[in-house]
């Protein structure tokens, strides 16, 4: 290995490793590195640490190679406290614990801050294997039990290197939610084994009390975070989702939506709007029929052979969209919000008893890599979202927010998208605003805009997509029969499913569908 490295020192600098480390006591190697540094082929970052990447900023080189440099400068150190959870430097600092050695090491863009005590070296052997620290390229990563203990030390001088008590409780609550009580009990057993060699018995008592409170075997007064208290009181919620809802609500609250009056509130037009709405809402979910088939199902009561459940799905969606209570009787408080959702899902999914229509889901569900809110967290997460509707003034704000909340929570085994869009349109009709239909050609834009909010907390694409769909929905002529509606849908590409080859066109002009740009206030970003 040494011969290979020495050979690399005779090659062009582009072939050298980005970080060159000089082994202590190897004078010949040190001299070669010194000569290369004098020739401008290496730049010193710290004593014994050099960079061959002369085009990069020193702090960027250190950021990419911090763990390798740490192992060289502090061999055997334990990445500890908050750094064991972060897995990287926090605001330019990495925290370690070690039995001997320097306390502070400063490099370009990085400070290594060590807590040095004889008992704080790596825990290598313990009666419980989970208490042993994990070797990592010359250093150690604190075991999970050790990490929790270190972050509970009651010493104000250590506060900068620790996560806040609320964050620790949140992490424990997440373990409980995702892996169950047995995982918390196993963590407690590991912490009990680690506390002895680390001399952290006081910290273990704190951890034991928090875990007991979360499991309901200790008094909840020992908890400090709202999330953990809710868990102990039997009303756990998804704190990350609630924080996401707050960010999205702020963006919707600050967008100046225009009034677009509902074009079809009664008679044949009302029926036809509900027909088009339910047809596309089911198509998005994969319940696909031709417009003629949907016409026979909804208006002639026909059941399509071999597709009885699908037929009931589209008819149930139509009936919910066509008349109250789901048409315009919007929820008015937290309790009616949850009840409305359960009744709407029961109405739409009534032909699928295996999906437990109207009941909160009993198993976790996901789409792609997005895991929705866990079953036990559904009611309280929805309850936490409800007050955010109170800060909104325009029906479009309430509509888009409520639809996103239901889509993001996914509270039922099936029918979540249909329930979410029904709720959105209920808020719109309640405010006498045009309801929103999402045509097949716009399905990808709609779903991608939801993903942008989930992963980037960015509502811009969602707002653009929903404004365009509302404007398009307002332009259709509903006071006609189904064949005439179908001609309109075909003419504007609404029923196309290839969004790369076709674009949504205006029913009135035949031109590309668009909406006017609207300036957002400067403080509209959450």
Secondary structure, 3 states (H helix, E strand, C coil): CHHHHHHHCCCCHHHCCCEEECCCCCHHHHHHHHHHHHCCCCEEEECCEEECCCCCCHHHHHHHCHHHHHHHHCCCCEECHHHHHHCCCECCEEEEEECCCCCEEEECCEEEEEEECHHHCCCCCCCCHHHCCEEECCEEECCHHHHHHHCCCCCHHHHHHCCCHHHHHHHHHHHHHHHCHHHHHHHHHHHHHHHHHHCCHHHHHHHHHHHHHHHCCCCHHHCCCHHHHHHHCCCCCCHHHHHHHHHHHHHHHCCCCCCCECCCCCHHHHHHHHHHHHHHHHHHCCCCCCHHHHHHHHHHCCCCCCCHHHHHHHHHHHHHHHCCCCCCCCCCCHHHHHHHHHHHHHHHCCCCHHHCCCCCCCCCCEECCEECCCHHHHHHHHHHHHHHHCCCCCHHHHHHHHHHHHHHHCCCCCCHHHHHHHHHHHHHHHCCECCCCCCHHHHHHHHHHHHHHHHHCCCHHHHHHHHHHHHHHHHCCCCCCHHHHHHHHHHCCCCCCCCCCCCCECCCCCCECCCCCCCCCCCCCC
